[in-house]
Amino acid sequence: MSNSIWLAIGLVLVVEGLGPLLAPQGWRSMVSQLSEQPDNQLRRIGGCLVVAGAVIAFMVS
């Protein structure tokens, strides 16, 4: 893997870790609310995140 992929993975881990580090109670509440959502809603959220990430990656490169 190239260095830029490792950098991207590291940045994702940093961003993902900020929620539980800075606001553990709010993060726990958010995860609890997400777990109660129907599968179709979660698929839409995941799809939007994938599209947003692809657009950002395309614009940066």
C-alpha angles and dihedrals in degrees: 000000000000123000093250092060091051089048090052092049090049092050091049090053091049092050093045091050096052094075098058091037098053103028112015095166094050091045091051090050092050093050090048091052091047091052090058094055119104118255094252092055091050090049090053091049091048092047092051091050092050092049092046091050092048092050092049092047091048093049093048095049 
